[in-house]
Amino acid sequence: MIISTDTSGFWLQKGYIYASNNDKIFKISAQNGKIVWQRKVNGNVHRHTVIADSQAVYYTTLKGEFGSLKLKNGTVNWKVNIEEGIITPPTVINGSLLIIGDSSIYVVDKKEGLIYQKIPTGHSPYSAATIFRNRVFLGAGEPPINGLLFCFEFNQGVNNNLEISQDFYVGNTLNSKKLQLTIETKNNWDEAIIDPSVLSDAAEIKGQKIGNNIFVFQIPLKNTNINSWYTLSIKLKEKRQIKIVTTAIKIRRTDQLPRKVTLSNFNKIANESTPFNSGSALTQMIEEEYGKKISQEDFRDIIDYLKKTSKWKDADFQTWRLLLKRALSSPAKDLNEFIKLEDENDGHPE
């Protein structure tokens, strides 16, 4: 079993280490460990490594900031904020940076921090853009296209050849029952069919064609959507030609959340059988609510087994979160059944 980590390594370049911790970036001498400079930025920056080239250090933060610092003294060249937090490192390609955020890939001039292209791709947790020759590869997507692999050809000049030349939408709130999306395409297509299932119960919706290059979609919204970006794929058809494009939609909250809420289903007492079974007691209570009976001792045995086989020495919150997710993914009611199912599924619970 492999458990991922939520903290990064460091960047080594020409005798210096560029590292990060919490909201600070450090330049450290690789020879003697002396800190040359440190710079505070807006948001947690150690989730993923900072990167550098011969001109600057580039970073991204969980508060949605990305920026550039001078190599010599760490002073700020420029910084930009986007809406959502960024959970992947930047990628340098020639004179540009690739920043993954807001369910899209941003192409940014690395000298001035100017954004000159945005392509909707879906969320990309832990996935950085990878360069091979003149192509950019990115693992992204969200339900129903989890694990979608994008491949872009990178042009040296600033040249926007996207098929969707304009798009806008209304009704994009959590209180709305229906969203209306309008797109204008560069070329004339006979049909446009959208897959809205990431935010709708509808499997696909055919757009109403208005004129030669404009399509309007009426999309019913789920009542379980959250305040976030959503990427939708659109299939364009013309005779025997088919092209797939994407667009990003922000569903926003208009009503402020209450400061406190009671989950009535679980407004009850859970007693732990031993002083070390508090987590197992809560798990037992929730599992029984949904029809699965498992003792605290049996669930604790499964957790301890996962901890031992993972060979993970730390016991911080993230470690236990991953162990709990793995244990809850299995229908097993005791350790023997859990091991048997793990062996049958080659270590990957269904």
Backbone torsions as a table, in degrees:
resi	resn	phi	psi	omega
1	MET	NA	137.8	179.4
2	ILE	-115.6	130.9	176.8
3	ILE	-112.0	129.5	-179.6
4	SER	-80.5	165.4	179.4
5	THR	-116.7	151.6	-179.4
6	ASP	-98.4	8.8	178.1
7	THR	-121.4	154.3	-171.3
8	SER	-100.0	178.7	171.8
9	GLY	-91.9	-143.1	179.6
10	PHE	-138.9	169.4	-178.8
11	TRP	-109.0	124.0	-178.9
12	LEU	-107.5	124.9	-177.1
13	GLN	-152.4	121.1	174.1
14	LYS	48.8	48.1	174.6
15	GLY	84.3	6.1	179.7
16	TYR	-128.1	147.3	177.3
17	ILE	-106.8	129.4	174.1
18	TYR	-109.3	113.8	-174.0
19	ALA	-131.9	167.7	-178.7
20	SER	-140.4	152.2	177.2
21	ASN	-152.6	124.9	-174.9
22	ASN	52.8	-117.0	-177.1
23	ASP	-108.7	27.1	-179.3
24	LYS	-126.6	145.1	175.3
25	ILE	-114.4	137.6	-176.0
26	PHE	-123.0	144.1	166.0
27	LYS	-110.5	123.5	-171.9
28	ILE	-127.3	138.4	175.3
29	SER	-69.5	124.9	179.4
30	ALA	-72.1	-17.7	-177.6
31	GLN	-80.9	-43.5	-175.5
32	ASN	-125.7	0.0	177.9
33	GLY	76.9	8.9	-179.5
34	LYS	-75.2	135.1	177.6
35	ILE	-77.6	118.4	-179.8
36	VAL	-79.7	-46.3	174.0
37	TRP	-156.6	162.4	173.0
38	GLN	-139.3	146.7	-176.5
39	ARG	-137.5	129.0	177.1
40	LYS	-85.7	136.5	179.6
41	VAL	-125.3	174.1	-175.5
42	ASN	-87.8	94.6	176.9
43	GLY	115.5	164.5	179.2
44	ASN	-67.4	124.9	-174.8
45	VAL	-114.3	-1.9	-175.6
46	HIS	-94.7	7.1	176.2
47	ARG	-64.9	-31.0	179.7
48	HIS	-146.7	156.7	-170.6
49	THR	-70.8	149.1	168.0
50	VAL	-78.2	159.7	177.9
51	ILE	-129.4	163.2	-178.0
52	ALA	-145.4	158.1	168.8
53	ASP	-133.9	-162.0	-176.9
54	SER	-73.0	-8.9	-174.9
55	GLN	-107.6	-37.5	-171.1
56	ALA	-161.8	172.1	170.6
57	VAL	-104.4	134.8	-177.6
58	TYR	-118.7	142.1	-174.6
59	TYR	-143.8	162.3	171.9
60	THR	-136.6	153.9	-177.7
61	THR	-131.8	164.0	179.8
62	LEU	-71.9	-9.1	174.9
63	LYS	-94.6	8.1	175.7
64	GLY	86.7	17.2	177.4
65	GLU	-99.2	139.6	167.2
66	PHE	-133.0	150.1	-173.7
67	GLY	-164.3	-176.1	-176.2
68	SER	-134.3	134.6	178.5
69	LEU	-120.5	148.4	176.5
70	LYS	-68.0	137.3	179.5
71	LEU	-61.8	-39.8	-171.5
72	LYS	-68.8	-46.3	-172.7
73	ASN	-132.4	0.1	175.9
74	GLY	80.1	7.0	178.1
75	THR	-70.0	154.8	-172.7
76	VAL	-78.0	125.8	170.9
77	ASN	-81.1	-47.5	177.7
78	TRP	-167.4	161.7	174.7
79	LYS	-151.8	149.1	-176.0
80	VAL	-137.3	144.4	175.3
81	ASN	-116.0	134.7	171.7
82	ILE	-110.6	-179.3	-170.4
83	GLU	-71.5	-49.8	-174.5
84	GLU	-100.2	160.5	176.4
85	GLY	-64.7	150.1	-178.2
86	ILE	-105.4	128.0	-176.2
87	ILE	-119.1	18.7	175.8
88	THR	-132.7	153.2	177.8
89	PRO	-74.4	158.3	174.6
90	PRO	-72.8	161.0	176.1
91	THR	-124.2	132.1	178.2
92	VAL	-95.9	130.8	173.3
93	ILE	-140.0	110.7	-176.3
94	ASN	54.5	-122.4	-177.8
95	GLY	-93.6	16.4	-174.7
96	SER	-127.0	160.0	169.9
97	LEU	-113.1	144.6	171.9
98	LEU	-108.0	119.5	-178.2
99	ILE	-116.0	127.7	-178.2
100	ILE	-101.1	115.5	-179.6
101	GLY	-173.8	163.7	-178.8
102	ASP	55.4	37.1	-178.9
103	SER	58.8	27.8	-175.7
104	SER	-146.0	169.6	170.4
105	ILE	-111.7	122.4	178.2
106	TYR	-95.7	136.1	173.1
107	VAL	-106.3	122.1	-167.8
108	VAL	-127.2	135.5	171.8
109	ASP	-67.6	118.0	-171.1
110	LYS	-74.8	-17.0	-179.9
111	LYS	-80.1	-39.9	-174.7
112	GLU	-112.3	-13.3	-177.8
113	GLY	78.4	20.5	-178.7
114	LEU	-87.3	126.8	178.9
115	ILE	-84.1	123.0	-179.0
116	TYR	-119.2	0.1	174.9
117	GLN	-158.2	144.2	176.0
118	LYS	-138.9	123.8	-177.5
119	ILE	-122.2	119.5	178.2
120	PRO	-64.7	131.0	-179.1
121	THR	-133.1	-18.8	-171.2
122	GLY	97.1	171.2	-177.9
123	HIS	-68.1	145.7	-176.4
124	SER	-132.5	62.3	-178.5
125	PRO	-63.6	130.7	177.1
126	TYR	65.7	7.4	-174.3
127	SER	-112.2	113.4	176.9
128	ALA	-93.3	155.9	175.5
129	ALA	-71.1	136.9	-178.2
130	THR	-116.3	136.8	-177.6
131	ILE	-105.0	131.4	171.6
132	PHE	-137.4	113.5	-174.4
133	ARG	56.1	-121.6	-177.8
134	ASN	-105.2	26.3	-178.6
135	ARG	-123.5	149.7	179.6
136	VAL	-115.4	128.7	179.3
137	PHE	-114.2	138.7	-178.7
138	LEU	-146.1	127.8	172.5
139	GLY	-87.8	123.3	-175.1
140	ALA	-152.4	-152.5	179.3
141	GLY	91.5	164.6	176.9
142	GLU	-149.2	170.8	-177.5
143	PRO	-49.9	131.3	10.0
144	PRO	-97.2	16.9	-176.9
145	ILE	-117.4	47.9	176.6
146	ASN	-57.7	137.7	174.8
147	GLY	78.1	19.3	179.2
148	LEU	-67.8	134.3	178.4
149	LEU	-103.7	120.1	177.1
150	PHE	-97.3	143.8	173.3
151	CYS	-131.3	121.7	179.7
152	PHE	-116.8	142.7	171.6
153	GLU	-92.7	130.3	-174.3
154	PHE	-97.5	122.3	176.5
155	ASN	-94.9	146.3	-178.3
156	GLN	-69.5	-35.5	179.9
157	GLY	-89.3	168.4	175.5
158	VAL	-84.7	98.4	-173.9
159	ASN	-138.1	109.6	-176.1
160	ASN	-92.0	108.4	179.7
161	ASN	-112.5	29.2	-178.9
162	LEU	-69.4	142.9	-177.7
163	GLU	-70.1	-37.9	177.1
164	ILE	-83.5	109.8	-176.9
165	SER	-85.2	-22.4	179.1
166	GLN	-158.3	142.0	172.0
167	ASP	-149.7	149.4	175.6
168	PHE	-154.4	162.8	-176.7
169	TYR	-150.6	157.1	175.5
170	VAL	-134.1	161.4	-178.7
171	GLY	79.9	22.8	-175.3
172	ASN	-93.0	51.9	177.0
173	THR	-122.4	161.4	179.3
174	LEU	-67.0	-21.2	179.4
175	ASN	-86.9	-12.4	-176.0
176	SER	-80.1	144.4	176.7
177	LYS	-91.1	-23.1	-175.2
178	LYS	-142.7	140.0	176.9
179	LEU	-113.0	135.9	175.8
180	GLN	-110.3	120.4	-179.0
181	LEU	-115.0	131.7	177.4
182	THR	-120.2	131.4	176.0
183	ILE	-125.2	148.0	172.0
184	GLU	-119.8	126.6	-176.6
185	THR	-100.2	156.7	179.6
186	LYS	-71.3	-37.6	-178.8
187	ASN	-109.2	166.0	-179.7
188	ASN	-88.3	119.3	-179.5
189	TRP	-117.9	150.4	179.1
190	ASP	-75.8	-40.4	-175.7
191	GLU	-138.1	153.1	171.7
192	ALA	-137.5	122.1	-177.5
193	ILE	-123.1	125.1	-176.7
194	ILE	-104.7	145.1	172.4
195	ASP	-103.2	100.1	-175.0
196	PRO	-99.0	12.9	-168.2
197	SER	-64.7	-13.0	175.9
198	VAL	-68.4	-25.4	-179.9
199	LEU	-132.2	8.1	-176.8
200	SER	-142.3	157.0	174.3
201	ASP	-80.6	-9.9	178.5
202	ALA	-76.5	139.5	-179.6
203	ALA	-79.3	-41.5	175.7
204	GLU	-156.9	152.5	-177.9
205	ILE	-135.8	129.9	177.8
206	LYS	-85.6	131.2	-179.7
207	GLY	-75.8	146.1	174.6
208	GLN	-84.7	123.8	-175.8
209	LYS	-82.9	126.2	178.3
210	ILE	-117.6	105.0	-176.3
211	GLY	76.6	-159.9	-175.4
212	ASN	-81.0	-37.0	-168.5
213	ASN	-126.4	15.0	-176.6
214	ILE	-120.6	131.6	177.3
215	PHE	-126.8	140.7	179.0
216	VAL	-121.0	130.2	180.0
217	PHE	-113.4	134.4	173.2
218	GLN	-104.8	110.3	-170.9
219	ILE	-115.5	113.7	173.6
220	PRO	-70.4	138.9	-174.2
221	LEU	-101.4	145.7	172.4
222	LYS	-69.9	156.8	174.8
223	ASN	-92.3	7.3	179.9
224	THR	-109.7	8.4	178.3
225	ASN	-66.6	157.8	178.1
226	ILE	-121.7	169.4	178.5
227	ASN	-70.0	100.9	-173.8
228	SER	-168.6	175.5	171.2
229	TRP	-89.9	144.8	176.6
230	TYR	-132.0	135.0	178.0
231	THR	-107.0	128.9	-177.8
232	LEU	-117.0	139.7	177.1
233	SER	-95.8	143.0	-178.7
234	ILE	-126.7	129.4	178.7
235	LYS	-99.4	119.4	177.7
236	LEU	-101.1	132.0	-174.7
237	LYS	-128.6	137.6	176.5
238	GLU	-150.3	106.7	-173.8
239	LYS	54.7	-114.2	-178.1
240	ARG	-98.8	1.4	-178.5
241	GLN	-94.2	135.8	177.3
242	ILE	-130.9	136.5	177.0
243	LYS	-135.6	136.7	178.6
244	ILE	-103.5	128.0	176.9
245	VAL	-128.2	170.2	-179.6
246	THR	-132.0	156.6	173.7
247	THR	-143.1	150.5	-178.6
248	ALA	-110.6	136.9	-179.1
249	ILE	-125.8	135.2	177.0
250	LYS	-100.4	116.8	171.3
251	ILE	-92.2	123.5	-172.3
252	ARG	-117.9	154.6	177.8
253	ARG	-90.9	134.0	178.2
254	THR	-107.2	-25.7	178.7
255	ASP	-100.7	134.8	-180.0
256	GLN	-70.6	139.0	178.7
257	LEU	-69.8	147.0	175.7
258	PRO	-67.3	152.0	-179.3
259	ARG	-71.1	-25.6	-178.7
260	LYS	-146.4	141.4	178.0
261	VAL	-141.3	145.5	177.9
262	THR	-103.7	125.3	174.3
263	LEU	-83.6	100.1	-170.0
264	SER	-62.8	-32.2	-179.7
265	ASN	-60.6	-30.5	-174.8
266	PHE	-115.4	24.2	176.4
267	ASN	-83.5	69.0	-175.6
268	LYS	-148.9	173.2	-177.3
269	ILE	-98.4	134.5	174.4
270	ALA	-119.8	118.6	-178.9
271	ASN	-96.9	130.4	177.9
272	GLU	-82.5	141.0	-177.9
273	SER	-77.4	-26.0	174.9
274	THR	-138.9	163.1	179.6
275	PRO	-61.2	-14.6	-177.4
276	PHE	-106.8	13.2	-176.8
277	ASN	-114.2	28.2	-178.8
278	SER	-62.8	-44.6	178.6
279	GLY	-65.2	-39.1	178.9
280	SER	-66.7	-34.0	179.2
281	ALA	-65.7	-43.4	178.3
282	LEU	-66.2	-40.8	178.6
283	THR	-63.1	-44.0	179.0
284	GLN	-58.9	-43.5	-179.6
285	MET	-61.7	-45.9	-178.1
286	ILE	-69.7	-41.3	179.3
287	GLU	-61.3	-43.0	179.9
288	GLU	-64.3	-31.7	177.7
289	GLU	-61.1	-30.3	-178.5
290	TYR	-107.5	19.2	168.5
291	GLY	92.6	7.0	178.9
292	LYS	-109.3	125.8	-179.8
293	LYS	-103.7	122.3	176.9
294	ILE	-147.2	137.7	-178.6
295	SER	-76.7	157.7	177.8
296	GLN	-62.0	-39.1	-178.9
297	GLU	-65.0	-42.5	-180.0
298	ASP	-65.8	-39.8	179.5
299	PHE	-68.1	-38.7	178.0
300	ARG	-64.4	-36.7	177.4
301	ASP	-61.4	-40.4	179.8
302	ILE	-65.9	-43.7	178.6
303	ILE	-61.3	-46.2	-179.4
304	ASP	-63.5	-36.9	178.2
305	TYR	-64.1	-45.0	178.8
306	LEU	-63.1	-41.2	179.1
307	LYS	-61.0	-43.6	-177.9
308	LYS	-68.4	-46.9	-176.1
309	THR	-72.0	-22.8	178.0
310	SER	-75.5	-19.7	-177.3
311	LYS	58.7	31.6	-179.8
312	TRP	-91.3	119.9	-173.0
313	LYS	-84.3	-30.5	-177.2
314	ASP	-76.5	162.9	179.4
315	ALA	-138.5	39.6	-179.7
316	ASP	-79.2	-178.8	-175.2
317	PHE	-59.9	-43.5	-176.6
318	GLN	-64.0	-36.5	178.1
319	THR	-61.3	-49.8	-178.1
320	TRP	-66.6	-33.2	177.4
321	ARG	-61.2	-43.2	-179.9
322	LEU	-69.3	-39.8	177.7
323	LEU	-64.1	-43.2	-179.8
324	LEU	-63.2	-41.9	179.3
325	LYS	-61.5	-41.3	180.0
326	ARG	-65.8	-42.3	-179.2
327	ALA	-66.9	-41.2	-178.6
328	LEU	-72.9	-15.8	178.9
329	SER	-76.5	-11.4	-177.2
330	SER	-102.0	142.2	175.7
331	PRO	-80.8	0.0	-175.1
332	ALA	-62.1	145.3	-179.6
333	LYS	-108.1	-5.0	174.1
334	ASP	-154.6	174.1	-173.8
335	LEU	-65.4	-42.3	-178.7
336	ASN	-60.7	-43.0	178.7
337	GLU	-66.8	-37.3	179.1
338	PHE	-61.9	-47.4	-179.6
339	ILE	-63.1	-41.0	179.8
340	LYS	-61.8	-45.5	179.7
341	LEU	-66.8	-36.8	177.0
342	GLU	-61.6	-43.2	179.5
343	ASP	-65.0	-40.7	-179.8
344	GLU	-65.7	-34.3	-178.0
345	ASN	-97.9	12.0	178.5
346	ASP	57.1	39.8	175.3
347	GLY	82.2	5.6	-179.1
348	HIS	-120.7	99.5	-178.3
349	PRO	-62.9	141.7	178.8
350	GLU	-75.5	NA	NA
